[in-house]
Amino acid sequence: MIFTLIKIELFKTFAKWRTYIGFIAIGVLFPVIMYFLKTEGGGIVDSSMRSIKNEFLISGNLFNAWVVTEFIMNSLWIHVPFLIVLVAGDMLSGEATAGTFRFSLIRPITRTEFLISKFIVNLFYASSLLIFMWALCVGLGLYLFGSGDLVSLADGMITIIPESEAAMRIALAFGLAIISMWVVASLAFLFSSFIENAIGPIIGTMAIMVFSLIISNLPVDAVEPYKPYLFTTYQSVWLEAFKYEIDWVKISDSIIALGINIFAFFLISYFIFIRKDIRS
Amino acid sequence: MPEIILRTENLGKQFRSRWATQNINLEVHRGDVFGFLGPNGAGKSTTIRMIYSLIRPSTGFVEIFGYRVDKQRKLALQKVAGIVERPDFYLYLSAYRNMQIAGSLTLGKSPEKKKILETLEIVGLQSRADDKVKTFSHGMKQRLGIAQALLCDPELIVLDEPTNGLDPQGMKDVRELIKKLAREKKMTIFLSSHILSEVEQVATRMAIINNGSIISQGKVSDLLGFKNLKIEIEATPIQKVKSILKKNKNVKDIEIVKNKIHAKTANSEIPKLTEELIKNKCKIFSISKNNSLEEYFLSITQK
């Protein structure tokens, strides 16, 4: 039954106009950014990095698809989460608003199955958006800028990743970013389980995201003890892919921490939803 | 002893300090068209929501086909379908897709296209199968609600105010359909309504709920037949009619109001009265039962 429910949820989700806002936003805005980077950005970056070019032997273009993709990945802090929350926040609350819980939950299915299927589709949507972003950035980036070494400024250091490794590093970064975005999707899903309109989960999730992000990056001793408990502390895990030596221990620790957050958000959603009186 | 298909025991729901329903004990037998009657806000929809476990009861339980809904939900709801309050659908999907989803949720796989279209035809929506539900009127949504309930050939259909928002012809069609389903397909129907005449026309058994409690339950003929109904007779000559009625011991409280006779009698007396008036060459223009739910409640509470 769970596969049937997932199929139904996928169909319902991708039949909604709202689902495509994220794809349209990425599909329109990122090429525009790339176009401006192509026409104006290259010169600026080239001149500012001329010293690097003089000191190091860089193969290919300095301003290439991989560098542009890494630059665009900075939208993962706020912009992409917002696009994910638009759909994730509507997953359960949208059904409550439309009164369609009464359509689905009067059938011989359990609430657990219903919730799991929705949660899986929620994660699938976040993943698909990131995969689309990856394909667009890399594809269009290679077309417009060509290939070359990946010069990264992640972690405040200049790291030059050879061209032969760049594609793999970008893929790894997107893979980690997907897990990072699952936390956002799960948090929005949690809000969606007890708020009966889509606006509440969107505002709630973004507020927590921004607040936690600020705390996670605040160089103040007073907040240091709290940082390990904030999911935003681990969300930057995708930056690890751009370091010269990949710290797999740190990556696995972050994945575990993010996984715990995802599971905890789901579990809370589950206990809320399972006990919820459907009155809409 | 008829098979009990749906049974509730001491079903109650408390919202904060207010009890929406209390001690609801219902028994629906196989083959019944069970009328669940009550005014707006009496607790009908809360009870139906508890039957489907959309709302968790504060007390008691619901048993369908012998399975507890709170413990064996899938088995209990396998052969049940219906509408809870207004029929809501995925408005951005077509009627066909909504039917497909409804069927898949019940059967675990998509129903056959032919079956979906046949069911839509029953409610006159086959030509609109591919239209998005957001373009449908309330009446059309109501009919689609009935169609999705019929799709998987359930044995029990729970309909919550199914004629709400329908035009007179639509209301008549739905009532005819309910009768037909019970008669030809041997379906058991649980029909919630606040319209007494509706229940009177289609139900075989009924329960009346008021202020969250069941105040009466039994066969419709038993409940309606032995009560003092208020009747209004428009006939001439009015004084002659009055004197004929006065001679009948089963007619009480006879009075003339605006050239019409108001009286109280049993439902079963009405044909006899009509016959007597005709025999005495009175001209009858109308005999109507003042059978509003409120009036009926009064007759029950004054018992």
HADDOCK unambig.tbl for C-alpha pairs under 7 A between the chains (distance, minus, plus):
assign (segid A and resid 1 and name CA) (segid B and resid 108 and name CA) 5.55 0.50 0.50
assign (segid A and resid 4 and name CA) (segid B and resid 108 and name CA) 6.18 0.50 0.50
assign (segid A and resid 4 and name CA) (segid B and resid 109 and name CA) 6.69 0.50 0.50
assign (segid A and resid 8 and name CA) (segid B and resid 101 and name CA) 6.71 0.50 0.50
assign (segid A and resid 16 and name CA) (segid B and resid 92 and name CA) 6.82 0.50 0.50
assign (segid A and resid 99 and name CA) (segid B and resid 88 and name CA) 5.82 0.50 0.50
assign (segid A and resid 100 and name CA) (segid B and resid 88 and name CA) 5.67 0.50 0.50
assign (segid A and resid 100 and name CA) (segid B and resid 89 and name CA) 5.89 0.50 0.50
assign (segid A and resid 100 and name CA) (segid B and resid 90 and name CA) 6.88 0.50 0.50
assign (segid A and resid 102 and name CA) (segid B and resid 84 and name CA) 6.50 0.50 0.50
assign (segid A and resid 103 and name CA) (segid B and resid 88 and name CA) 6.61 0.50 0.50
assign (segid A and resid 103 and name CA) (segid B and resid 89 and name CA) 6.66 0.50 0.50
assign (segid A and resid 105 and name CA) (segid B and resid 54 and name CA) 6.97 0.50 0.50
assign (segid A and resid 106 and name CA) (segid B and resid 52 and name CA) 5.57 0.50 0.50
assign (segid A and resid 107 and name CA) (segid B and resid 77 and name CA) 6.30 0.50 0.50
assign (segid A and resid 107 and name CA) (segid B and resid 105 and name CA) 6.15 0.50 0.50
assign (segid A and resid 107 and name CA) (segid B and resid 106 and name CA) 5.60 0.50 0.50
assign (segid A and resid 108 and name CA) (segid B and resid 73 and name CA) 6.50 0.50 0.50
assign (segid A and resid 108 and name CA) (segid B and resid 74 and name CA) 4.28 0.50 0.50
assign (segid A and resid 108 and name CA) (segid B and resid 77 and name CA) 4.97 0.50 0.50
assign (segid A and resid 108 and name CA) (segid B and resid 78 and name CA) 5.28 0.50 0.50
assign (segid A and resid 108 and name CA) (segid B and resid 106 and name CA) 5.78 0.50 0.50
assign (segid A and resid 109 and name CA) (segid B and resid 74 and name CA) 5.79 0.50 0.50
assign (segid A and resid 109 and name CA) (segid B and resid 105 and name CA) 6.99 0.50 0.50
assign (segid A and resid 110 and name CA) (segid B and resid 74 and name CA) 6.98 0.50 0.50
assign (segid A and resid 277 and name CA) (segid B and resid 54 and name CA) 5.99 0.50 0.50
assign (segid A and resid 277 and name CA) (segid B and resid 55 and name CA) 4.48 0.50 0.50
assign (segid A and resid 277 and name CA) (segid B and resid 56 and name CA) 6.35 0.50 0.50
assign (segid A and resid 278 and name CA) (segid B and resid 54 and name CA) 5.13 0.50 0.50
assign (segid A and resid 278 and name CA) (segid B and resid 55 and name CA) 5.79 0.50 0.50
